[in-house]
Structure formats: structure tokens, C-alpha cells
Amino acid sequence: MPAMTAHRTSTSSPGALELAPFRGVRFDPRFVSDLAAVTSPPYDVIEPDRVPMLETADPHNVVRLILPREDVADGRGRYRHAAKALARWLTGGVLTADPDPGLYVYEQVTATSVQRGLIGALGLRPPEQRVILPHEDHMPGPVADRLELMRAAQANLEPILLSYEGGGPASDAVEAAIRQPPLISIVTPDRVTHRLWQITDPAALAAIATDLAPRRALIADGHHRYATYLRLQAESHAAGLGSGPWDYGLALLVDSVRHPLELRAMHRVLPKLPVADALAAVAPHGRVTELAVDLGGSPAPDRRDGSDHRRDGADQPPVPDLDAIAPARGTAFLVVGEGRQWVLTDLDPALVAESMPPGMPKRWRQLDAAVLNHTLIDRVWGLSDDIEQVTYHHDARQAVRAAAKAGGSAVLLRPVDAATITELAAQGVRMPGKSTSFGPKPRTGLILRTFAAS
């Protein structure tokens, strides 16, 4: 790891929630076609066929950094390719660091909601301190991927999303900031308006720090990136580098009292398991009911999740009937494939019980995602949780589309209630990975954090 510039040492308590000011790195509008055209959804919600579209929106679209391609010219790999592009954009003035450190107020306005929060450098805390609460497990593959990218780029390229129970001076500072003209105001292709302000006043920053210090924050989105932050911090300390920019990670912190996050489920696609085989295997262990609902047609795209669905609705997947499983007692799943859909309920309690890992609380063992992962995917269908056999999707339509394209099965879930998430996280119990999808997610490319500028 290369030597870094000097970095200030945190003045907060090791057990405090800290969101530190930093010098945000932003695209200079003089060098890009349109500020909206250089942004993208977060890396893990971009469908593969959307990457080329984002790349062609502008030569400097941030997708070239967060999902880089291999550099065929020098053969140094895609992570070095991203690092070279970032360095080139910084040197050429395409990206510039703000002159003064500050916190940033970020606002997202959709057709149905307004969300505001603070973007800053989050002081990293180990899970055992119960200051920053993860609520899901993370998987080693995505962490290794993000770690290689973060090492190469020496930057946090997109913020993670956290929520906290606020209502205090930090939230008041957010509302005060939006009375001024924004640094950025754009409308992205999903018709969401994004605005950004900076807070640099020392008194306001001090009030925010004091308000946040005794609080706790829940990781809503970005468990793999937070785990990556901790890995990079640990290896930097092990290398004798001491305190530095690796002690922080880029984050958006939203007050859940004033701006509650939307909560949805994460869906699974089993690309190599035809739906007939999936249903035949599960039928002896539960109730399978086919729905007499036509899945044909091309409905207008649902843009609430902030992803770049096609504007004209062409080539849109059909709408699965998630309402069919909403009222079910106990675990329930919607299985979709071959243009048809089935409700799966009443799984054998003995089979569920014996398939659960030991030592988990009852509430965890009742989670739809836990039953799906351990009872169905592992035990009944005999699949391993790798990208070849299980993929994850934030949007139900896209899950159905991916399953149809592969000739496999989509298994759709209900969202977990917020109280369960908070209860388990406060106990230090993590839900299965990819159990939830909070939103709206911050747009990538509005602001970056480089270690050199921090």
C-alpha cells in the first residue's frame, strides 16, 4: 500500500458515533456532458446489461470506476484499470476536491417521498461496540472484490447507507442547510431529483458531532462495503501505518424519525433450477398453490428503487403477484417460472427445525430468508450459495426477467418488518445475507472520498 498524506486523528470517543467532515471529490461540470450522465445506481443493483448503457451516457460515467472492465492494453487487471481512470480524471480536472472539509446534506426527491441525510466520513467501529449495527451477514466474495478495488483506487467511490433515531440538532442542521442554494441539483433518468449542500460552519459541525456521539446507527445498505472498510483498516494497522484515512468510510446517515427509509425484500433467482424441478422437489414438504394470474404484458417500469429502467417500458418483465404472499402466516414464498407463479407455504416444521443452524434465536429461525437459504436452497434443492446457482435481485420484475432468461426459477420474498431488524441487530444477531433492501439508495457519482484529499 502506498504511503499516504497526513490524516487527522479522531477526537471523538472510541465508542461514539462519528461522522467527520471531509473534502468531497466531485465531477466538474465543465468537463462532463451532464452531471446526471456521470452518475449511476450503486454497483450491486446494476443489472449486467445496463453497464454498457451507463458507459455510453458519458465517457466519465462513474460505472467505469465501480464496475471496471479489464484493461486489455496493459493487462494489469480491472482494479488497476479503475485506479488509472480515477487518477487520470483527478489530474485532468474532471474530478476535483472541494477546498474545505465539511459534511454534505444529500436530498433525494421521488414521486412519493423526500429523503434527506448527511454524507460524511464515518468513524469505523467494530461490531462488538454496538455503535454501528450490521443487521445482515456478508459474503466473502463481494468483500474481496470491493477490497481489491479500494486498495487500488485508494478511495471510497460510493457511500453506504445508515439510519439512526434522530430528531435532534444534527437533523435541524440538515433542514437549515437546504435553505441555501445547492452545490448540485440534477434529475437522473429514473426521474429522481438529487441535491447536495455542504456544511462547513464550525459551530454547526460541532453541534452535529455532539448530537451524534451517543447514538447508534443501523447499516441499512452496504454491509459488504462496511466489512471492506474494516478489512482495509485492519490491514493498514497491521502494516504499521497507524491512524489514517482507512479509519473512516464514506457514508450517508439518515434520520429515521424524520425520513423513514423504505424497506423491501431481496429476491433470489436459481438460474440452473427449472421451475418444474423446483416444485417437484418441494411438493412433499409443503403446500404449493398455483395462481391463476396472467403474467403476460409489459407494464410500465417501477422506478422507486432508483435503478435505470428503460424509459418507454419496452422489454419489461411481467408483474409478479407479491400481494398473494403478503398476508400468509408463517413463511411464504412466490415461485415464478415459465410464465406462471405459485405460492409456497406450510413447510414441514420438522424439516425447517432440523435444517436451521444451531444457536440462533427463534425470531431468526422464523425469517423467510433463513428458511429459504437453509431449508429450501440448501436442504431441499441441494444448491450451494454461489453466483452460479443463486443470484440476488432488489427488484421483483428483474428477478422474474433473469429467471426467464436463464430458464430457471425466481423465488420472491416479503419484506422483513423494521422492528425485527432492529431487535436482532441490537442483540448482535445478523440476518442472512441479502435479506433486506432499504431505499432509496444514494446515487453513485455525486460525491467521492479519496484518501489523498481526506
Buried (B, 14 or more C-beta within 10 A) or exposed (E): EEEBEEBEEBEBEEEBBBBBBBBBBBBBEEBBEEBBBBBBBBBBBBBEEBBEBBBEBBBBBBBBBBBBEEBEEEEEBBBBBBBBBBBEBBEEEBBBBBEEBBBBBBBBBBEEBEBBBBBBBBBBBEBEEBBBBBBBBBBEEBBEBBBBBBBBBBBBBBBBBBBBEBEBBBBBBBEBBEEEEBBBBBEBBBEBBBBBBBBEEEEBBEBBBBBBBEBBBBBBBBBBBBBBBBBBBEBBBEEEBEBBBBBBBBBBBBBBEBBEBBBBBBBBBBBBBBBEBBBEBBEEBBEBEEBEEEBEEBEEBBBBBBBBBEEEEEEBBBBBBBEBBEEBEEBBBBBBBEEBBBBBBBBBEEBBEEBBEEEBEEBBBBBBBBBBBBBBBBBBBEBEBEEEBBBBBBBBBBBBBBBBEBEBBBBBBBBBEBEBBBBBBEEEBBBBBBBBBBBBBBBBBBBBBBBBBB
